[in-house]
Amino acid sequence: MRKTAIIIGSGISGLTAAIVLARHGCQTTVLEQSPSPGGLLTRFQQQGHYFSSGVHCVGSLGPGQALRQYLEYLGVWPKIRAVPMDPAGYCEFCFPDFTFAMPAHHERFRESLLEHFPAQRPAIDQYFADMATTTARFPLYKLSADPYLSRENAALSLAAYLGRLTGCEPLRRILAAPNLLYGIPADECPLFVHFLVTDSVLQSSWRIDESETSLVAAFLAALHEAGGVCRCSCQVVGLECQANQVTGVRLADGEIITADVVVFTGHPKLLPALCPPGTLRPGYRQRIMEAEETLGIFGIALAWQTQNFPLARQDVVLYAGASTDAVYRQKVVYSNQRLEVVYCSGTPEGSGGSYSAVALSGCACEEFAPWWNSRSGDRPADYYRLKEDLAEKLFTAVCGRWPEAGSEARIVDVFTPLTFRDYTGSPTGSALGLKKSLKSLLETRLSTRTRIGNLFLAGQSVIAPGLLGSLISGIAASEAVLGTGELTTEIVKERA
Ligand SMILES: Cc1cc2nc3c(=O)[nH]c(=O)nc-3n(C[C@H](O)[C@H](O)[C@H](O)COP(=O)(O)OP(=O)(O)OC[C@H]3O[C@@H](n4cnc5c(N)ncnc54)[C@H](O)[C@@H]3O)c2cc1C
């Protein structure tokens, strides 16, 4: 008899686990609560323009690099079109006192740092050596080697590391700047998280051109080829368990679907409510429910008519001050504070000079607590006023950098952490799931296995946020389901 597997959630982690399990003979069904599949992979349309929800800059898609190998293995790679970002500067960090374009290449980044800070050669060389040794210790990232994480790296924050590395403040600022990609301030960020994410975009940085095939369509096609199915508008409201083994799931409309294996990929704080009383340890439940969240994101979607679109091959981060961490403290609700950081990103190509872009900033999700009881399309008037205010601040920042945007670009959508909450089910709308900060590494450490037999976890909170971290969590969960311990070998062999 074929094993039946249910995957809760159709984001990149869920679709990855579903493809792997279907390819290994499981009868696999993905259940997605939203009317359309994809979670944060989804693109949305406004006034004829497409925008990505959670895919702007994607690392390590070059030949032999980690994400590319996984997408090849999953059968997704041949179906998508990846466009390299500007290798001379995939991201420009604009501080009030200087601007630095970060090359998408280790050696070019190193050379560029040496050019700017020639006296800092020993610190710069040490940084790259430490990044190489740290990332080499993660087998699912390097697709090789044994897992090993030195105690020192596990216990060191990025800020403490940079403080020891160099007294040169502008250099420390540049090295810390990618922290926006994983949403943890430098003094709370475990060094290995920083190195893994930074290494991935330094290997190579890409946009996904979804004008012909969307990422979600490519994943779904690969799932169908493997024999799996995805059902939308199917919210799982409970797990069916017997003798502490999961036996199936219950949907919001009362339907019960039996399964030998269930993989949950939603936000971990949604899990306790799904589990029958007594099945999770009280300590585990409390640890998850009290874990800190990453930032919430708010932003504007822009339709931009121009012949000189600045964001097709480069992201731009606009800082109001000298701190790369001020965004983690900024207040945006009923506040006259400036926006500390605005992250701008665009689509790779436009037809007839028509482009789309987003400008994003962050805040604590709790700032939006006054509207947590409201739903999309039916919120109090003061929420809409706040959205207008935030949209204006973001647009002003964009026009400060590109004055021509004032006449060429128009806002076609505004979104807040509440938008992400309603769309992905993340309880407070946090963008990148649980915050894997240094002080809460233990609290946020989640295994792909749970105490409930045949219930497994994947998703951006399990290993690391981002497309690669989330995909790897789907691979790790599948590995745990299959119990062979040979999935990585299989992926590496397929590459050979
Ligand atoms: C604004 C933004 C920009 C980003 N930009 C980038 C980027 O440029 N590069 C990058 O690498 N990463 C980026 N990320 C991060 C990346 O998008 C995420 O880390 C990743 O997509 C998360 O995938 P996931 O599968 O864990 O979660 P999700 O995509 O959130 O999928 C989880 C799914 O589970 C469903 N679900 C939850 N509970 C239930 C239930 N009870 N029943 C049924 N379905 C359920 C949800 O509806 C959702 O569809 C960005 C994120 C955000 C928010």
PDBQT file of the ligand as one rigid body, heavy atoms in Angstrom, charges set to zero:
ROOT
HETATM    1  C1  LIG A 501       7.983  40.941   1.860  1.00  0.00    +0.000 C 
HETATM    2  C2  LIG A 501       8.878  39.743   1.805  1.00  0.00    +0.000 A 
HETATM    3  C3  LIG A 501       9.935  39.732   0.918  1.00  0.00    +0.000 A 
HETATM    4  C4  LIG A 501      10.788  38.630   0.837  1.00  0.00    +0.000 A 
HETATM    5  N1  LIG A 501      11.793  38.629  -0.086  1.00  0.00    +0.000 NA
HETATM    6  C5  LIG A 501      12.595  37.545  -0.202  1.00  0.00    +0.000 A 
HETATM    7  C6  LIG A 501      13.602  37.491  -1.195  1.00  0.00    +0.000 A 
HETATM    8  O1  LIG A 501      13.777  38.437  -1.965  1.00  0.00    +0.000 OA
HETATM    9  N2  LIG A 501      14.407  36.385  -1.255  1.00  0.00    +0.000 N 
HETATM   10  C7  LIG A 501      14.242  35.320  -0.409  1.00  0.00    +0.000 A 
HETATM   11  O2  LIG A 501      14.987  34.333  -0.516  1.00  0.00    +0.000 OA
HETATM   12  N3  LIG A 501      13.266  35.329   0.534  1.00  0.00    +0.000 NA
HETATM   13  C8  LIG A 501      12.442  36.408   0.647  1.00  0.00    +0.000 A 
HETATM   14  N4  LIG A 501      11.448  36.419   1.595  1.00  0.00    +0.000 N 
HETATM   15  C9  LIG A 501      11.294  35.259   2.477  1.00  0.00    +0.000 C 
HETATM   16  C10 LIG A 501      10.620  34.073   1.761  1.00  0.00    +0.000 C 
HETATM   17  O3  LIG A 501       9.598  34.534   0.914  1.00  0.00    +0.000 OA
HETATM   18  C11 LIG A 501      10.036  33.123   2.820  1.00  0.00    +0.000 C 
HETATM   19  O4  LIG A 501      11.050  32.806   3.772  1.00  0.00    +0.000 OA
HETATM   20  C12 LIG A 501       9.506  31.810   2.234  1.00  0.00    +0.000 C 
HETATM   21  O5  LIG A 501       8.778  32.023   1.043  1.00  0.00    +0.000 OA
HETATM   22  C13 LIG A 501       8.616  31.133   3.281  1.00  0.00    +0.000 C 
HETATM   23  O6  LIG A 501       8.090  29.938   2.761  1.00  0.00    +0.000 OA
HETATM   24  P1  LIG A 501       7.226  28.970   3.689  1.00  0.00    +0.000 P 
HETATM   25  O7  LIG A 501       6.835  27.806   2.877  1.00  0.00    +0.000 OA
HETATM   26  O8  LIG A 501       7.954  28.701   4.945  1.00  0.00    +0.000 OA
HETATM   27  O9  LIG A 501       5.956  29.837   4.150  1.00  0.00    +0.000 OA
HETATM   28  P2  LIG A 501       4.720  30.461   3.389  1.00  0.00    +0.000 P 
HETATM   29  O10 LIG A 501       5.089  30.876   2.021  1.00  0.00    +0.000 OA
HETATM   30  O11 LIG A 501       4.136  31.464   4.303  1.00  0.00    +0.000 OA
HETATM   31  O12 LIG A 501       3.706  29.228   3.241  1.00  0.00    +0.000 OA
HETATM   32  C14 LIG A 501       2.953  28.709   4.311  1.00  0.00    +0.000 C 
HETATM   33  C15 LIG A 501       1.572  28.377   3.748  1.00  0.00    +0.000 C 
HETATM   34  O13 LIG A 501       0.855  27.629   4.727  1.00  0.00    +0.000 OA
HETATM   35  C16 LIG A 501      -0.512  27.973   4.605  1.00  0.00    +0.000 C 
HETATM   36  N5  LIG A 501      -1.175  27.574   5.848  1.00  0.00    +0.000 N 
HETATM   37  C17 LIG A 501      -0.882  27.972   7.114  1.00  0.00    +0.000 A 
HETATM   38  N6  LIG A 501      -1.713  27.373   7.992  1.00  0.00    +0.000 NA
HETATM   39  C18 LIG A 501      -2.559  26.592   7.261  1.00  0.00    +0.000 A 
HETATM   40  C19 LIG A 501      -3.647  25.738   7.609  1.00  0.00    +0.000 A 
HETATM   41  N7  LIG A 501      -4.042  25.571   8.882  1.00  0.00    +0.000 N 
HETATM   42  N8  LIG A 501      -4.284  25.074   6.615  1.00  0.00    +0.000 NA
HETATM   43  C20 LIG A 501      -3.891  25.212   5.310  1.00  0.00    +0.000 A 
HETATM   44  N9  LIG A 501      -2.879  26.037   4.929  1.00  0.00    +0.000 NA
HETATM   45  C21 LIG A 501      -2.209  26.701   5.899  1.00  0.00    +0.000 A 
HETATM   46  C22 LIG A 501      -0.452  29.486   4.405  1.00  0.00    +0.000 C 
HETATM   47  O14 LIG A 501      -1.654  29.993   3.867  1.00  0.00    +0.000 OA
HETATM   48  C23 LIG A 501       0.733  29.606   3.453  1.00  0.00    +0.000 C 
HETATM   49  O15 LIG A 501       0.314  29.570   2.104  1.00  0.00    +0.000 OA
HETATM   50  C24 LIG A 501      10.583  37.514   1.694  1.00  0.00    +0.000 A 
HETATM   51  C25 LIG A 501       9.528  37.525   2.595  1.00  0.00    +0.000 A 
HETATM   52  C26 LIG A 501       8.675  38.616   2.663  1.00  0.00    +0.000 A 
HETATM   53  C27 LIG A 501       7.532  38.602   3.611  1.00  0.00    +0.000 C 
ENDROOT
TORSDOF 0
